[in-house]
Each structure stands twice: as C-alpha cells, then as structure tokens.
Amino acid sequence: MPTYRIVYGDDQQVVRETYDDVELVREDGWVVLFRGGDAILRAREEHVQSVEEVTA
C-alpha cells in the first residue's frame, strides 16, 4: 500500500502528516484515508491543500 503526505486545514491551523500503508479515496467532496477497513482520516476536499504519493 502507498504512503501519502497530506497538508490540510484552514487559515487558523494547518496540519502536515505522512500516512503509511493507506488507501486514498475521494468521494462526494471528501478525501478519506483507509487502513484496512477503518477510516483513519476524513477531510473535506476544500480543506485539503495538497496530497502527494510518496515513492520509495
């Protein structure tokens, strides 16, 4: 499974995180990261500033 670097937030707070071994799904204005059957991050598309797949 891939690794993603994601920057999300608004003018008040910005979060930069790296998630290993996740599946990224974009659906109905949401960006959702799954690990197995669990959603570990769900953010509205308008709050996501960047998504980058990290290659080894």
C-alpha positions as a Markdown table, in Angstrom:
| # | Residue | x | y | z |
|---|---|---|---|---|
| 1 | Met | 0.0 | 0.0 | 0.0 |
| 2 | Pro | 1.2 | 3.5 | -0.7 |
| 3 | Thr | 2.4 | 6.3 | 1.5 |
| 4 | Tyr | 0.8 | 9.8 | 1.3 |
| 5 | Arg | 1.9 | 13.2 | 2.5 |
| 6 | Ile | -1.2 | 15.4 | 3.1 |
| 7 | Val | -1.5 | 19.0 | 4.1 |
| 8 | Tyr | -4.9 | 20.1 | 5.3 |
| 9 | Gly | -6.6 | 22.7 | 7.4 |
| 10 | Asp | -7.7 | 26.3 | 7.2 |
| 11 | Asp | -6.3 | 29.8 | 7.9 |
| 12 | Gln | -6.3 | 29.1 | 11.6 |
| 13 | Gln | -4.4 | 25.8 | 11.7 |
| 14 | Val | -2.6 | 23.7 | 9.1 |
| 15 | Val | -1.6 | 20.1 | 9.6 |
| 16 | Arg | 1.1 | 18.2 | 7.7 |
| 17 | Glu | 1.2 | 14.5 | 8.1 |
| 18 | Thr | 2.5 | 11.4 | 6.4 |
| 19 | Tyr | 0.4 | 8.2 | 6.4 |
| 20 | Asp | 2.0 | 4.8 | 5.6 |
| 21 | Asp | 0.1 | 1.8 | 4.1 |
| 22 | Val | -3.2 | 3.5 | 3.4 |
| 23 | Glu | -5.8 | 3.6 | 0.6 |
| 24 | Leu | -6.9 | 7.1 | -0.5 |
| 25 | Val | -10.5 | 7.6 | -1.7 |
| 26 | Arg | -12.0 | 10.8 | -3.0 |
| 27 | Glu | -15.8 | 10.7 | -2.9 |
| 28 | Asp | -18.6 | 13.3 | -2.7 |
| 29 | Gly | -16.2 | 16.2 | -1.7 |
| 30 | Trp | -14.3 | 14.2 | 0.9 |
| 31 | Val | -10.8 | 12.8 | 1.0 |
| 32 | Val | -10.7 | 9.7 | 3.1 |
| 33 | Leu | -7.7 | 7.5 | 4.1 |
| 34 | Phe | -8.4 | 3.9 | 5.0 |
| 35 | Arg | -6.1 | 1.4 | 6.7 |
| 36 | Gly | -7.8 | -2.0 | 6.4 |
| 37 | Gly | -11.5 | -1.4 | 6.9 |
| 38 | Asp | -11.0 | 1.6 | 9.2 |
| 39 | Ala | -11.2 | 5.3 | 8.0 |
| 40 | Ile | -8.3 | 6.9 | 9.7 |
| 41 | Leu | -8.7 | 10.4 | 8.2 |
| 42 | Arg | -11.6 | 12.2 | 6.7 |
| 43 | Ala | -11.3 | 15.7 | 5.4 |
| 44 | Arg | -13.5 | 17.9 | 3.2 |
| 45 | Glu | -11.8 | 18.5 | -0.2 |
| 46 | Glu | -11.8 | 22.3 | 0.3 |
| 47 | His | -9.6 | 21.9 | 3.4 |
| 48 | Val | -7.1 | 19.7 | 1.7 |
| 49 | Gln | -4.2 | 21.8 | 0.4 |
| 50 | Ser | -2.1 | 19.0 | -1.1 |
| 51 | Val | -1.9 | 15.2 | -1.4 |
| 52 | Glu | 1.3 | 13.7 | -2.6 |
| 53 | Glu | 2.0 | 10.0 | -3.0 |
| 54 | Val | 5.5 | 9.2 | -1.6 |
| 55 | Thr | 7.6 | 6.7 | -3.6 |
| 56 | Ala | 10.3 | 4.7 | -2.1 |
